[in-house]
Amino acid sequence: MSVGMPGQLDAVDHQLLTMLQTQIPLVSRPYGAIARELGLTEAEVLGRVGRLKTGGVGVEGRGIIRQISAIFDSKSLGYRSTLVAAKVAERDVEEAARIINRHPGVSHNYLRNHAYNMWYTLAVPPDSVLGLEKTVEILHGESGAEATRMMPTLKLYKIGVRFDLSGEGEGVMGGGYNEERRRPVRELTAREKDCVRILQQDLPAESAPFEAWAKDGGCSTEEFLAVAGRFLAEGVMRRFSAVIRHREAGISANAMGVWVVPVERQDLFGEMASGFSAVSHCYLRQSYPDWPYTIFTMVHAPTKEQCEVGLAELSRKSGIGEYAALYSTREFKKIRVKYFLKDVAEWESLAGGR
């Protein structure tokens, strides 16, 4: 699926965005290191990054770069998370979304074209008093949902959203993080938790952006970057990179392909699906009598028709014919999970008094 180059992006912007989405060097002057790779000056790279963040490039006139920061693996940090599907009456959708979105661990919330129409992701920290199941139970009751299903990840086959904007590729670039890269959960030190809190901020377009972050963490830049490097080597951090607004980049359609796959074929199908460059996410999830789908694949493309073509091709190659494509019709919330803050504890304290 070819992705046309968005307006106001030139070939150098494309090279820069490719690097920024892959891995930003964890060095004192990261933009200078990128500049050397591209044959540019540091000032040129800083100028382009600033424009790509806020300069009105892209098909909808906003910056393409949403954020540059650490992308952590929730499970490796000791967090418990789940995808949640809820049936909400049309008349109650607005209020239900408002109630669900109040929880700080809800990072994504979409309306999709299915009887289970409200889909959100929820994460709770290791010290959560209520826990994941009780939190979902409270959200179910307060939102007025007719039915709610927890669909936690049973196995991660692939997660890695990186977009090819050259017009020559398949839309989503290859690679990604999977179950094999995960490490056993370990208790982080207080200093490490401070570093996690800092690393999840948006990296400014400055010559030495980590200096101020290290100062906030009460350590030298070298010490701070050493902790960040250790997170990366351990798999606690999936990568330190840019996340882009895919709609701004001309990739305006995404389908959640859900598949009924026999148990004995799940791993084979998951590995095959992960090999498709258009597939950015692939998970094995819990099923239910009224929800028989076990494997979820997210497919991104410029159009809905191209998503359909990608899913049909995967069906043909895998021999799995029973699947459905769910499309988001509305975005209620899309943020990054913020780790080791007090906001979840505050929400739980209020929930306990309701």
N, C-alpha and C positions, 0 to 999 in steps of 0.2 A: 504494500500500500504506500504510494508515494505521498509525501508531505511537502506541499509547496512552501517555499521560504517566506515567512511572514514579512509584512512591509517593514521597511527601514532596517532590516538586518542584512549585513553584508557577509562575505565569506569569512572574514576575521571574527565577526560576532559568532558565527556558527562554530568555528574552532574553539573559541573561548568558552561558549556554553557547553560544548562537549567536555572540555576539561573540568569546568566548574561542577558539572553534574557527576563526574566520575570520582574524583578525589582531590581535594584542595590540600596542598602540602602543609604538613604540620611543622612549619618552620617559622622563625621570627618575622620574616618578610615574605609571606606566601604569594602575594601578588607579584612581587619581584621575581620569584621563582617561576611563576606562570609566564611572566613577560619574557624571560630568557628562553623558555620552551617555544614560544610563538614568534620570537624574533622581534619583539616590541619593547618599548620602554615601560618601566613601571607606571609612569604617569599615564601612558596610553591605556594600559589595562585598567587602572583605577577609574579613568574617565569612562571607559566602556562599561565597567561593572556598575558604576553609578547610573548611567543611562539605562542599562538593562533592568535595573531595579525600579527606577522611578520615571524614566524618560519618555513614557508613552509609546514604546515600541510594541509590536504585536497587533493582531487583528482586531482587538477590542480597545486598543488605545491605552493600555496600562502597561506597566513594566512586566517583562516576562519572568524575571527572577522574583519568586515569592520570599525566599529566605535562604541564607547561607549559614549552616550550623551543623552541629553533630546530629546524626541520626542514630539513636540508640535502639537496642533490642530490648523491648519491655521485659520479656521473660528473663533475660540474663541479669536484669537489674532487680529481679525478685517480684516484679509486678505481675498481677494476674489480669488477663484481658479476655474479651470475648466480642464477637459480632452478635448483635441482637436484632431479631426481626419481630416486628409487632404489627398486629392488625388494628388499625385505628379508623373509626368511622370518619368519613369525609368531613363532616361538620366539626369534628373535634381535632382535626390535624394541626391547626395553628396552635391551639392551647397545649396539645400533647407535645409538640416540638419545643415549645417554650419551657415546659416543665422538665423535659428530658435534657435539654441543653444547659439547664442550670448546673447540672453536675459537672465539675471541672475535669473529670476523667472521661467525659464524652468528647471525643475529638472530631468525629465525623457523624453527620446525621443527614440522610437523604430520603426523599420520597421516591419510591420506585413503582413501576407498573405491574403490580401483583396484588393479590388479596392480602399478603403480608406486604404492606405498603411503606412502612417506616423502618428504615435500617440504620442502626447506629453502632458505633464501636465504643466500648467502655473499658477503662483500665483503672484498677485500684492498687494502691501501694502495698508493700509487704506488711506494714503496720496497720492496715485497715481494720477497724473494729467490726464493721458490718460484714466485710468480705464481699466477694463478687456476687454470689447467689442472692444474698439478702438485699444487696443494692439493686439488683435487677428486679427483685420482688417489689421493692418500694417504688421504683420507677414505673413498673407495670401498674400498680395500684393508683399512683398519683396521676398518671397520664390518662387513665381511663381506657387503656387498650383492651380490646376484646380478647386478644390472645397474645402471648409473648413467648418467643422461643430463643433460648441461648444457643449459640452456634460457635463454641470455642474451637480454636485450631487444635486438631489432633496431630497433624503433621504439616510442617512448612516445606513445600517443595521449591518455592521461589518467591522472593519479594525484591523488587529493584526497579523503581520507576525512573528511567532515563530516556529522554526523547531525542530522536535524530531529526534535526531541523534542516538538514541539507537539501531535502527534496530528492535524495538519491537512495535513501534507506527504507526501512519498514515501519517508521514511525516511532517505535520503542526500541531502544538499543539493548543489546544482549547483556549477559552477566546477571548478577544478583546475589542475594544472601539466601541461604537455605539451612535446613536442619543440621547439616554436617558442620556448619561454621559456628553453631551455638556452643557455648561452654556451660558447665554446671554453674548454677547460681552460687555466688559467694557474697558474704556480707561486706559491703563497702565501708571503708573508714569514713570518719567525719570529713576529712580533707577531700577524699574522693567524691563524696556526695556534694561538697561545695563545688568541685570542678564540674560535675554533671550539671548542676544548676546553671553554672556560667556558660558551659559549652553549648547549651540549648538556646542561647540567645542568638540574635542575628549578627553575623560578623560584619562590622562596618568596612566600607571601602577606604581603608587607610593604609599607609605604608607598613606600620608595625601594629596591627590590630590586636595581637595577643598580649601586648605589654599591659594595657589597661585591665584586661581580663585577669592576668596573673596577679596584678596588684590587688584586684578585688578578692582574689583567692588567698591573699597573704603569702605569696611565694614568688620566686623568680620566674621569668619567662621560660627559662630552660626547664625548671622543675614542673611548671604547668604543662608544657608541651610533652614532657616525659610521661606524665600521667595520661594525657590524651593519646599518646602513642601506644601506651600499654592497653588502654581501653580498646583501641583498634586491633591490636595484635590478639587480644583475648576474645574478640568477637562481641564484647559488650557494646561497642560502637560499631554499627554496620559500615558507616563511612562518615566522613566530614565533607559535605558537599552542598551544592545548590539544589534547591527544589524549585521547579518552575511552574508557572501557571499554564497548564497544558492548553486551555482554551485560548489563551493569548498567543500561543505558539501555532495555532491553526489546527490543533488536534482536539476537536470539539465534541467528539462522541466517545463514550465508553460504555461497554456492556459487561455486566456481571453474568458470565456464562456459568450455569450450574448444571451438574452432570450426575446422572444415575449410573454409578460404576460398581460392578460386582467387587466384593472384598478382594478376591484373588487377583484382580486386575488394577487395583487402585494405584499401587506404586508405579507400575509400568505406565499407566495413563498420566500420572502426575509428572513423571520424568519426561514423557513425550511432550506434554503441554508446556512444560517449563522451557523446552527447547525452541518454542515458537517465540520469535522476537517481539511480536505484537502482544504477547502475554506478559503483563507486568507483575501479577500476583497469582499464585497457585497454592491452594490450601486443601487439605483434607479436613472436613468439619463434621460435627455431629448432625445426624439426621433424625427425623421424627416420622410417625405414621402419616401425618399430613404434609410432610416435607421430605420426600425420599432422596433428595439430592445430597451427595456426599462430597464432591469435589467442586471447588469454586475457582474460576479463572477470570481475572479482569483483563479485558481487551480494550486497547485504546486505538483510535483511528480518526482521520479527519471527518468521516461521515458514518452514520448508522449503517448504511449499506456495506461499507468496508468492514465494519465490525461483524456483520452477518456473514460476509464472505470468509473472514478469518475463522469464525466458529464452525462454519460448514466444512472448511478444510480440515480442521482438527477432528471433527466428527468422522470425516471420510478416512483420514489416515489412521485413526485409533480404532475404528469400528464401533465406537460408542454412539448410538443413535438417539438415545433418550436424553435430551437436554432442553434447557430454556434460557432465553436471554432476557435479563432484567435491565432496564435502562432507568437512570435517574431522571426524574422529571422536575425535581426541585432540590436545591441545596440549602439545608437549614443551618448547617454548621460545618466548618472545615478549618481546624486549627492543628497545631502540633501538641502532643501530650507534653505537659510540663512535669518533670520528675522531681520528687523530694521537696515539694512545697507543702504548705500547711492548708491549702485550699480544700483538699478532700476531707481532711479531719474536721474542718469547719462545717462542710456540708453534712457530714455524718452527725456532728453535734446537733445541728438543726433538725436533721431527719429523726433523731432519737426523741425529739420533743413533739413530733407531729402526731 
